[in-house]
Amino acid sequence: MNNKKPVLAFSALCAAAVVAVGGYLYHAKQRLPPTDSADAAAHPPAAAPASTPTRPAPTVASASSATGRLFFRHTGMDEHYGQLAWREAARGGEAHFVAHLRCEVAHVSGGRGMCLTAERGVVTTYSAKLFDATTFAVTAELPLQGIPSRTRVSRDGRLAAYTVFAAGHGYTSLDFATRTVILDTATGRELLELENLAITKDGQPFKAKDFNFWGVTFTPDGKNFFATLSSGGQHYLLRGDIARRSATVLHDNVECPSVSPDATRVAYKKRYVVDGRIVWQFHVLDLKTLVETPLAEKRNVDDQIEWLDDAHVLYALASDSAAASTDVWTAPIDGKGAPSLYLRNAYSPATERFPKPAP
């Protein structure tokens, strides 16, 4: 009896499994924010960092005024990896998991949520799932033509936005291309692709073939938004009007903006080039005075900030405990104090908010 064929078949199957697992772990590692082994960005805008700061010792975050649930993508290396999770309050409580929503990135606000997913196989496919944040029932599912990157839901839950990489897979590459879309969460209908905006810069129409858009954040009234526009190696802050399908350039060197709960400030990452490498430093921009305040976080972080409350922000960094895991940190927006570890094994935090009641 010839046993060579079964043995060869089994060997081939094992080899394929090793390749598949290796590919998954590589993809998971690629999705993490850069670790603090990268050079940190500058604190004063005119100076570049000279050395890498050490990781601050984890401390418990100070008390905040945040209320409601905190949603996040669970990144613990267990059976819940990648699942949408939430805690009863923004500070404390056990984590609850939504088993049928495994997200690359997610956001929740106004009673609705958006989960950008990846179905990995011989051919990986991506989709956007809109869901009810009370029942977690999926209300619409849309195919995505690229790797998920950013997503946001408006405070009233009526609108959602996503950014995918149509080419490339990171903001440090030179040849990436993005697609950024605003949706109606009730139907999943596409309302606006940012590529079709009429844009004004310095009072003049602004248009170029190399435009890329990403990182939408909605104003509390849901009528306007902020986003990043890149062109010619520059990165601009846009303020957009959804109904008019137009936008104006407000400021330069702004990536992944996040508008404050009171709509007076925008938190964002500012780009520097250090020793030929791209690094980011978090800043907060006062929208009235256009004065920038660098945050106390000096590590290199590639993330879209989430506001915890009016005085603190949240963001994710690679964990020092597991290769494919991340932790959420918090920092005060006045640039003072020090960053604090907020939640272990978490990514893509979202502080649940609702419209303020009419007076």
ZISULPE-V567667 format. One record per residue. N is the residue number from 1. RES is the residue in one small letter. PHI is phi in whole degrees, -180 to 180 (999 if undefined). OMEGA is omega in whole degrees, -180 to 180 (NA if undefined). D_FIRST is the distance of its C-alpha to the first C-alpha in Angstrom with 1 decimal. Layout:
n = (N:N)
res = (RES:RES)
phi = (PHI:PHI)
omega = (OMEGA:OMEGA)
d_first = (D_FIRST:D_FIRST)
This chain:
n = (1:2:3:4:5:6:7:8:9:10:11:12:13:14:15:16:17:18:19:20:21:22:23:24:25:26:27:28:29:30:31:32:33:34:35:36:37:38:39:40:41:42:43:44:45:46:47:48:49:50:51:52:53:54:55:56:57:58:59:60:61:62:63:64:65:66:67:68:69:70:71:72:73:74:75:76:77:78:79:80:81:82:83:84:85:86:87:88:89:90:91:92:93:94:95:96:97:98:99:100:101:102:103:104:105:106:107:108:109:110:111:112:113:114:115:116:117:118:119:120:121:122:123:124:125:126:127:128:129:130:131:132:133:134:135:136:137:138:139:140:141:142:143:144:145:146:147:148:149:150:151:152:153:154:155:156:157:158:159:160:161:162:163:164:165:166:167:168:169:170:171:172:173:174:175:176:177:178:179:180:181:182:183:184:185:186:187:188:189:190:191:192:193:194:195:196:197:198:199:200:201:202:203:204:205:206:207:208:209:210:211:212:213:214:215:216:217:218:219:220:221:222:223:224:225:226:227:228:229:230:231:232:233:234:235:236:237:238:239:240:241:242:243:244:245:246:247:248:249:250:251:252:253:254:255:256:257:258:259:260:261:262:263:264:265:266:267:268:269:270:271:272:273:274:275:276:277:278:279:280:281:282:283:284:285:286:287:288:289:290:291:292:293:294:295:296:297:298:299:300:301:302:303:304:305:306:307:308:309:310:311:312:313:314:315:316:317:318:319:320:321:322:323:324:325:326:327:328:329:330:331:332:333:334:335:336:337:338:339:340:341:342:343:344:345:346:347:348:349:350:351:352:353:354:355:356:357:358:359)
res = (m:n:n:k:k:p:v:l:a:f:s:a:l:c:a:a:a:v:v:a:v:g:g:y:l:y:h:a:k:q:r:l:p:p:t:d:s:a:d:a:a:a:h:p:p:a:a:a:p:a:s:t:p:t:r:p:a:p:t:v:a:s:a:s:s:a:t:g:r:l:f:f:r:h:t:g:m:d:e:h:y:g:q:l:a:w:r:e:a:a:r:g:g:e:a:h:f:v:a:h:l:r:c:e:v:a:h:v:s:g:g:r:g:m:c:l:t:a:e:r:g:v:v:t:t:y:s:a:k:l:f:d:a:t:t:f:a:v:t:a:e:l:p:l:q:g:i:p:s:r:t:r:v:s:r:d:g:r:l:a:a:y:t:v:f:a:a:g:h:g:y:t:s:l:d:f:a:t:r:t:v:i:l:d:t:a:t:g:r:e:l:l:e:l:e:n:l:a:i:t:k:d:g:q:p:f:k:a:k:d:f:n:f:w:g:v:t:f:t:p:d:g:k:n:f:f:a:t:l:s:s:g:g:q:h:y:l:l:r:g:d:i:a:r:r:s:a:t:v:l:h:d:n:v:e:c:p:s:v:s:p:d:a:t:r:v:a:y:k:k:r:y:v:v:d:g:r:i:v:w:q:f:h:v:l:d:l:k:t:l:v:e:t:p:l:a:e:k:r:n:v:d:d:q:i:e:w:l:d:d:a:h:v:l:y:a:l:a:s:d:s:a:a:a:s:t:d:v:w:t:a:p:i:d:g:k:g:a:p:s:l:y:l:r:n:a:y:s:p:a:t:e:r:f:p:k:p:a:p)
phi = (999:-95:-98:-65:-64:-60:-66:-64:-63:-65:-63:-64:-63:-63:-62:-64:-65:-62:-63:-64:-65:-61:-64:-64:-65:-63:-64:-62:-66:-65:-79:-74:-60:-57:-79:-80:-74:-73:-65:-77:-79:-73:-85:-75:-56:-85:-117:-104:-67:-99:-152:-88:-74:-77:-67:-66:-65:-58:-132:-76:-64:-70:-62:-129:-93:-66:-131:82:-82:-112:-98:-165:-90:-76:-120:-66:-81:-147:-68:-96:-54:86:-76:-66:-136:-155:-121:-58:-131:-63:-127:97:93:-74:-81:-114:-115:-109:-63:-88:-119:-103:-117:-80:-155:-149:-154:-138:-167:61:85:-131:-141:-130:-123:-94:-117:-133:-106:-91:-168:-58:-122:-81:-119:-127:-149:-113:-112:-91:-145:-80:-80:-98:-95:65:-73:-76:-99:-162:-136:-127:-70:-112:-99:160:-77:-60:-129:-133:-153:-148:-119:-69:-60:-86:78:-82:-124:-140:-136:-141:-126:-126:-88:-75:-148:77:-146:-162:-81:-91:-78:-92:-115:-78:-139:-117:-132:-125:-134:-108:-121:-87:-70:-70:-120:81:-72:-73:-98:-159:-100:-61:-60:-96:-69:-90:-112:-119:-135:55:79:-122:-58:-130:-152:-152:-72:-96:-59:-134:-126:-163:69:-69:-140:-93:-70:-57:-82:75:-92:-128:-151:-118:-161:-97:-120:-111:-163:59:81:-105:-130:-109:-88:-104:-113:-112:-114:-66:-64:-86:56:-138:-154:-126:-75:-104:-159:-113:57:-130:-128:51:-68:-144:-78:-70:-57:-95:64:-101:-140:-128:-95:-163:-105:-109:-90:-133:-114:-125:53:80:-116:-84:-133:-124:-129:-72:-137:-124:-109:-77:-73:-86:-98:61:-85:-97:-125:-72:-83:-72:-70:-105:-79:-81:-127:-105:-158:-95:-60:-118:-81:-77:-154:-71:-121:-138:-124:-121:-164:-112:-135:-58:-77:-90:-106:-153:-64:-105:-114:-134:-125:-98:-116:-132:-145:-71:-85:-85:82:-100:72:-145:-66:-131:-68:-105:-154:-78:55:-145:-152:55:-69:-142:-84:-66:-135:-134:-60:-72:-63:-65:-69)
omega = (-177:-178:-174:-177:176:-179:179:179:179:179:179:179:179:180:179:-180:179:179:-179:-180:178:179:180:-179:177:-180:179:180:-180:-177:-177:171:179:179:-178:170:175:177:-179:-180:-173:171:174:-177:-175:-174:177:-179:-178:-177:-179:178:177:178:179:179:-180:176:178:-178:178:-178:179:-180:-178:176:179:-177:172:178:179:173:-179:-179:174:-177:-179:-176:-180:-176:178:-179:170:180:178:176:-175:179:179:177:172:-180:179:178:174:-175:177:-168:-175:177:174:-169:167:176:-176:173:-178:174:175:177:178:-179:177:180:176:-169:175:174:-174:179:176:172:180:177:-176:178:175:179:173:-176:174:-174:175:-179:-176:174:177:-177:177:177:-175:175:178:-179:179:-177:-179:180:-176:172:176:175:180:-175:180:177:-177:-174:173:178:174:172:174:173:175:174:-177:-179:180:-175:177:-179:-177:-172:-180:175:-177:169:-178:-171:172:-174:167:-175:-179:-174:-173:-177:178:180:-174:167:-172:177:-176:179:167:-171:178:176:-178:177:-178:175:-175:-179:177:-177:-175:-179:167:-178:173:172:177:170:-173:171:-176:-180:178:-179:-176:178:171:178:175:171:175:178:177:-180:178:-178:-171:171:176:165:-174:176:-174:-178:-178:179:-177:179:-179:175:-178:-170:179:-178:179:177:177:-178:176:-175:-178:180:179:175:-180:-176:174:173:-174:174:-178:-172:171:173:-177:-179:178:-179:177:175:-179:175:180:175:171:-179:173:-173:179:-176:-175:175:-180:174:176:180:-177:178:-176:177:178:-176:175:-178:171:-177:170:178:175:176:-178:-174:-177:176:179:178:-176:175:177:-179:175:-177:-179:-172:-175:-177:177:174:176:179:177:178:175:-175:179:179:-179:178:-177:176:-179:174:-176:-177:179:175:-177:179:176:-179:177:177:-177:179:177:177:176:180:180:-179:NA)
d_first = (0.0:3.8:6.4:9.3:10.7:11.4:12.8:14.9:16.1:17.1:18.9:20.7:21.8:23.2:25.0:26.6:27.8:29.4:31.1:32.4:33.8:35.4:37.0:38.4:39.9:41.4:43.0:44.3:45.9:47.4:49.1:51.0:54.6:55.0:55.2:58.4:57.1:58.6:62.3:64.5:66.9:70.6:73.0:76.1:75.4:76.9:74.8:71.2:69.3:69.3:66.5:63.9:65.2:63.4:61.8:64.5:63.9:62.7:65.7:66.3:67.8:71.4:72.5:72.7:74.4:71.1:70.5:67.9:64.1:62.2:59.0:56.3:52.6:50.9:49.0:48.1:44.4:43.5:42.5:45.8:45.3:46.9:48.5:52.1:54.1:57.8:60.2:63.2:65.7:65.7:66.2:64.1:62.2:58.5:56.1:54.9:51.8:51.2:47.4:47.3:49.2:47.1:49.4:49.5:53.3:55.6:59.3:61.3:65.0:67.4:65.0:62.3:59.4:57.1:53.5:51.7:48.0:44.7:41.5:38.9:35.7:34.5:38.1:40.7:43.5:46.8:49.3:52.6:53.1:56.6:57.1:59.7:60.4:61.3:58.6:56.0:55.3:54.2:56.9:55.6:52.6:52.9:50.4:51.1:50.9:50.2:49.4:51.7:54.4:57.6:58.9:62.1:63.8:67.5:69.6:70.3:66.7:67.5:66.0:62.8:61.8:58.6:57.7:54.4:53.3:52.9:52.1:51.4:50.8:53.8:57.6:57.5:55.9:58.1:56.2:55.6:56.9:57.6:58.2:60.6:61.5:63.8:62.8:64.5:62.7:63.7:62.0:59.8:61.9:62.3:66.0:66.1:64.0:65.8:65.3:67.9:70.7:74.1:74.6:77.9:78.4:81.9:83.4:81.6:78.6:75.5:72.4:69.8:66.5:64.7:65.5:62.9:63.6:62.1:63.0:65.1:67.3:69.6:73.3:74.1:75.7:72.7:74.8:74.0:71.2:70.6:67.8:66.9:67.5:66.3:67.7:68.4:67.0:69.3:68.5:71.1:71.8:72.4:74.3:73.4:75.0:72.5:75.0:76.5:73.2:74.8:74.6:76.7:75.8:77.3:76.1:73.8:70.9:69.6:65.9:64.4:67.7:68.2:71.5:73.2:73.9:77.6:76.8:79.0:76.4:73.0:70.5:68.2:66.4:68.3:66.6:67.2:65.7:65.4:64.2:62.6:60.8:61.6:62.6:64.3:67.1:68.1:71.6:73.8:76.1:79.4:79.6:83.4:84.2:80.9:81.0:77.6:76.7:73.8:71.8:71.3:67.5:67.1:63.3:61.6:60.5:58.9:59.6:62.0:64.4:65.0:68.4:68.3:72.1:75.2:74.9:71.2:68.1:64.4:61.5:58.0:56.8:53.5:53.0:52.9:50.5:47.4:46.3:46.0:48.9:52.6:55.9:59.0:62.3:65.9:68.9:72.6:73.9:77.1:75.3:76.4:74.5:70.8:67.5:65.9:62.5:62.6:59.2:55.9:52.5:54.3:54.7:56.7:59.5:61.8:65.0:65.7:69.1:71.2:74.3:77.5:79.6:82.6:85.9)
